[in-house]
Amino acid sequence: MTPPGIFWLTRDFRFQDNPALAAAIRQGPLLALFFLDRQLMAQGAASRWRLERALKAFDAELRRRTQGQGVLILKGEPDKLLPDLLRETGAREVHQSDWPAPEMRRMQIQVQDALKPLNAALILHPGHLLTHPANIRTGQGGTYRVFTPFARALRAFGPDRPVPPAPQRISPFANPPSGVAIKDIDLAHDMKRGNSVLTRYALPSGETAALDRLEDFLDHAAGYADQRDRPDLDATSGLSEHLAVGEISPRTVWAIASGRIRERPETSDAIAKFLSELIWREFAWHLLIDFPPMAKVPWRDEWASFPWRGPNPDFAQWSRADTGVALVDAGLREMRVTGRMHNRVRMVVASYLTKHFLTDWRLGLAHFQDSLTDWDPAANAMNWQWVAGCGPDASPFFRIFNPEKQAKQFDPHGHYRHRWLAGWTGEPAPEALAYFATLPSGWSVSRNWRERSDLQHGRSRALDAYHRFRGDG
Ligand SMILES: Cc1cc2nc3c(=O)[nH]c(=O)nc-3n(C[C@H](O)[C@H](O)[C@H](O)COP(=O)(O)OP(=O)(O)OC[C@H]3O[C@@H](n4cnc5c(N)ncnc54)[C@H](O)[C@@H]3O)c2cc1C
């Protein structure tokens, strides 16, 4: 029996630019493997729900290419299960795309240790990032802490090129052990909101959908630079979910978008701005690799003693999307119904929690982690720290978004608020009503939203706390 080429899927559900998959195919008949392990189940429910869709789309495409064989799904911990699998099949290497989240890093080390006695190894491959962090260092050899010089250095170095796509016909490993049937998996069984609502508002998933979305976005990208902050318009790419589960690689996005700039130079400003956003994603990952506790510990040490409020009634209102501030509630309801939220609104919502409500950014981070279908451990942590003022290159704490002014500026006709907020004005939109279908029975939220906020009080309390903390008040 020829040993298989083992490909351990994590967050790289794609056939294009997947060096780990390519290496496994080169090695022997393919055995694609996915673990239902503790690390996966510790991730947020919406993110697991989205990952299941990615897994199913990948599995269907793999069956097409192998004429019938899908992903082997094993329930349990990789470091416990892989040694037996290698003994059984005779394989000596496991290929994985490096997803450098801290929990995965720990598991990679455990797997390496477990494979050593068999003279076998876990081989990590690139593809999750534009380039390896070792390639983007400051003059002193450190990690960049400020975005603009980071972006300059990355552009000067140039992102890695995508590798060729996997072949249309792939020979599968003939005798795979049995695993969990794909139709039996239900990764988000514990989701505390309407699974069916999320499904109704889902964007198409899978690699083909990701590539189509990118092409479609680039066809209409001319207004991106001016309109990307407008939640009432559909002006951004919507690629974050696809990137979060690896249905498209950032290197592919970069290569295709750069090609468009060459073909249609008139779109170059807009596409350059879009690529700069992709560099924010990269910056977040390089920072997380350099500082793995970024989701738990303030990046700036001095913020460890900031007097954040812990769980409190304001936080409960915020997490139910019922604060009485229109743009904040609209954004949080959009997230409940769709798993998505516009970037400008994420900033306003996060600012409102950490400043007007003076509540610990880690509570907001955890709520987003559980609710976002595009959850990304690096982007989520960096952005929460950025808004709270304790992160690298952060917005200073005293810069407090006024949600009403933000709404006037970025939702000038109120279309976004009307879409998501029943009772705000006129007849409620279907999306606004869908929010009520997501509520657990114990929550009482009025169907007739009313404004009730004291923005001035929140702002003054935040600034007082900040000045006392700095010792200048
Ligand atoms: C508090 C907070 C939490 C966030 N949590 C996440 C998260 O968990 N997952 C996530 O993918 N993004 C997160 N973001 C960043 C951003 O809001 C989303 O990436 C963006 O809304 C996705 O929409 P898009 O794909 O249409 O973006 P586009 O404007 O089309 O941008 C293209 C791509 O660039 C990247 N990008 C854009 N903005 C940022 C940013 N500020 N930081 C890092 N990468 C960025 C994304 O990969 C995005 O898909 C967060 C932002 C804030 C303020």
The ligand as an SDF file (V2000), in Angstrom:
LIG
                    3D

 53 58  0  0  0  0  0  0  0  0999 V2000
  -13.5940   46.1080   17.0360 C   0  0  0  0  0  0  0  0  0  0  0  0
  -13.2930   45.4680   15.7030 C   0  0  0  0  0  0  0  0  0  0  0  0
  -13.2280   44.0850   15.5890 C   0  0  0  0  0  0  0  0  0  0  0  0
  -12.9180   43.4880   14.3530 C   0  0  0  0  0  0  0  0  0  0  0  0
  -12.8900   42.1150   14.2590 N   0  0  0  0  0  0  0  0  0  0  0  0
  -12.5760   41.5380   13.0770 C   0  0  0  0  0  0  0  0  0  0  0  0
  -12.5500   40.1170   12.9470 C   0  0  0  0  0  0  0  0  0  0  0  0
  -12.7700   39.3680   13.9120 O   0  0  0  0  0  0  0  0  0  0  0  0
  -12.2760   39.5900   11.7220 N   0  0  0  0  0  0  0  0  0  0  0  0
  -11.9810   40.3910   10.6330 C   0  0  0  0  0  0  0  0  0  0  0  0
  -11.7180   39.8570    9.5460 O   0  0  0  0  0  0  0  0  0  0  0  0
  -11.9720   41.7250   10.7320 N   0  0  0  0  0  0  0  0  0  0  0  0
  -12.2740   42.3280   11.9080 C   0  0  0  0  0  0  0  0  0  0  0  0
  -12.3070   43.6950   11.9920 N   0  0  0  0  0  0  0  0  0  0  0  0
  -11.8500   44.4970   10.8370 C   0  0  0  0  0  0  0  0  0  0  0  0
  -12.9140   44.9230    9.8150 C   0  0  0  0  0  0  0  0  0  0  0  0
  -14.0340   45.4560   10.4570 O   0  0  0  0  0  0  0  0  0  0  0  0
  -13.3630   43.8000    8.8690 C   0  0  0  0  0  0  0  0  0  0  0  0
  -12.2330   43.1480    8.3450 O   0  0  0  0  0  0  0  0  0  0  0  0
  -14.1700   44.3870    7.7000 C   0  0  0  0  0  0  0  0  0  0  0  0
  -15.3380   44.9990    8.1900 O   0  0  0  0  0  0  0  0  0  0  0  0
  -14.5180   43.2970    6.7480 C   0  0  0  0  0  0  0  0  0  0  0  0
  -15.3040   43.7720    5.6900 O   0  0  0  0  0  0  0  0  0  0  0  0
  -14.7830   43.6850    4.2090 P   0  0  0  0  0  0  0  0  0  0  0  0
  -14.2100   42.3360    3.9240 O   0  0  0  0  0  0  0  0  0  0  0  0
  -15.8950   44.1610    3.3270 O   0  0  0  0  0  0  0  0  0  0  0  0
  -13.5910   44.7430    4.2400 O   0  0  0  0  0  0  0  0  0  0  0  0
  -12.8230   45.5340    3.0830 P   0  0  0  0  0  0  0  0  0  0  0  0
  -12.9390   46.9800    3.3810 O   0  0  0  0  0  0  0  0  0  0  0  0
  -13.2370   45.0890    1.7410 O   0  0  0  0  0  0  0  0  0  0  0  0
  -11.2930   45.1520    3.3740 O   0  0  0  0  0  0  0  0  0  0  0  0
  -10.6200   44.0690    2.7090 C   0  0  0  0  0  0  0  0  0  0  0  0
  -10.0050   43.1450    3.7330 C   0  0  0  0  0  0  0  0  0  0  0  0
   -9.0280   43.8350    4.5050 O   0  0  0  0  0  0  0  0  0  0  0  0
   -9.0090   43.3360    5.8410 C   0  0  0  0  0  0  0  0  0  0  0  0
   -9.3290   44.4300    6.7630 N   0  0  0  0  0  0  0  0  0  0  0  0
  -10.1140   45.5070    6.5320 C   0  0  0  0  0  0  0  0  0  0  0  0
  -10.1400   46.3220    7.6130 N   0  0  0  0  0  0  0  0  0  0  0  0
   -9.3630   45.7320    8.5500 C   0  0  0  0  0  0  0  0  0  0  0  0
   -9.0060   46.0640    9.8820 C   0  0  0  0  0  0  0  0  0  0  0  0
   -9.4270   47.1940   10.4760 N   0  0  0  0  0  0  0  0  0  0  0  0
   -8.2200   45.2130   10.5550 N   0  0  0  0  0  0  0  0  0  0  0  0
   -7.7610   44.0740   10.0010 C   0  0  0  0  0  0  0  0  0  0  0  0
   -8.0630   43.7090    8.7360 N   0  0  0  0  0  0  0  0  0  0  0  0
   -8.8530   44.5200    8.0230 C   0  0  0  0  0  0  0  0  0  0  0  0
  -10.0710   42.2450    5.9130 C   0  0  0  0  0  0  0  0  0  0  0  0
   -9.4470   41.0060    5.7100 O   0  0  0  0  0  0  0  0  0  0  0  0
  -10.9910   42.6040    4.7560 C   0  0  0  0  0  0  0  0  0  0  0  0
  -11.7020   41.5080    4.2520 O   0  0  0  0  0  0  0  0  0  0  0  0
  -12.6470   44.3140   13.2190 C   0  0  0  0  0  0  0  0  0  0  0  0
  -12.7290   45.7040   13.3460 C   0  0  0  0  0  0  0  0  0  0  0  0
  -13.0520   46.2770   14.5750 C   0  0  0  0  0  0  0  0  0  0  0  0
  -13.1210   47.7880   14.6680 C   0  0  0  0  0  0  0  0  0  0  0  0
  1  2  1  0
  2  3  1  0
  2 52  2  0
  3  4  2  0
  4  5  1  0
  4 50  1  0
  5  6  2  0
  6  7  1  0
  6 13  1  0
  7  8  2  0
  7  9  1  0
  9 10  1  0
 10 11  2  0
 10 12  1  0
 12 13  2  0
 13 14  1  0
 14 15  1  0
 14 50  1  0
 15 16  1  0
 16 17  1  0
 16 18  1  0
 18 19  1  0
 18 20  1  0
 20 21  1  0
 20 22  1  0
 22 23  1  0
 23 24  1  0
 24 25  2  0
 24 26  1  0
 24 27  1  0
 27 28  1  0
 28 29  2  0
 28 30  1  0
 28 31  1  0
 31 32  1  0
 32 33  1  0
 33 34  1  0
 33 48  1  0
 34 35  1  0
 35 36  1  0
 35 46  1  0
 36 37  1  0
 36 45  1  0
 37 38  2  0
 38 39  1  0
 39 40  1  0
 39 45  2  0
 40 41  1  0
 40 42  2  0
 42 43  1  0
 43 44  2  0
 44 45  1  0
 46 47  1  0
 46 48  1  0
 48 49  1  0
 50 51  2  0
 51 52  1  0
 52 53  1  0
M  END
$$$$
